[in-house]
Every structure is written in structure tokens, then in C-alpha cells.
């Protein structure tokens, strides 16, 4: 144990109320700052935006405020699961749309999202599909791919114009 930790550990605690938490198991919630929480109606009226994007931005501001102040602490798991699921669905849809753009024989380049890094910018030809990944035969085999054939997610490819 470090010297600093020993000092903190051996420190005598106040015997009175001191800085002890309430025994009910709940902690006091900080009061929201002025302007931090607004209803969607007032936020939309303040910005003068009546379209859906303005309403969505106002609703987002309310949600972030509620999360920040701890009002939704009991529901954080549910919110996280819903956000993760939505993110996964959007990513899958984008991947499917990208896959629909490629055909066997297309010339492609690997984008910045590809790992290992030395493959970024490499070029090759789509030779087939393995589940949701394109099989790409590299023009110049490199690194741990001496055969020159890699499996790559469609979002990691960019079509080259011949």
C-alpha cells in the first residue's frame, strides 16, 4: 500500500454526522441548472423550429438532461440496451446496403476502417462472398496474407473506377 493510501486508510473518521451519506441508501440529487431541462414544446418554441429535426433536438436535450441529473438512473440499463440494439441495426443495414453495391469482379480499395493498418489503401478484386464478408484477392499480397486473399466487411471497401 502506498504512503498516501496508508495515510488515507488510517485517518480517523469524524464521530458525528460529518460527511456521511444518508442511511436510506439514496443520495441527494443535484438540482438541474437553469435552462438545462426544457420540455420539447418550449425548446421548439425558443428556437423557432417547428420541423421534426428541431423537435428531435429538443427531445434529445431533455433526455440528456434527465440522464445527467440522475433522474433516469433506474432505467440506464434499458436505455443502454435500446441504444445498443438500434446502433447494431443501423450498422447491419448500412453493411447490407454497402454489400449490395459490390459484385464479383469489382475492383476495390480497402478503407481507413480496416485492420491491420498496413492493409489500408490496398487494392484488389472481389472474388466471392463468405457470409456477410467479401472475399478480396489483393493485387500485392502482404503481411500475414501471403496468399493475397482476405475476408473484408463491405463497409471497409470502396469501389475503384476502372
Secondary structure, 3 states (H helix, E strand, C coil): CCHHHHHHHHCCCCCCCCCCCCCCCCCCCCCCCCCCCCCHHHHHHHHCCCCHHHHHHHHHHHHHHHHHHCCCHHHHHHHHHHHHHHHHHHHHHHHHHHHHCCCCCCEEEECCCCCCHHHCCCEEEEEEEECCEEEEEECCCECCECCCEEEEEHHHEEECCC
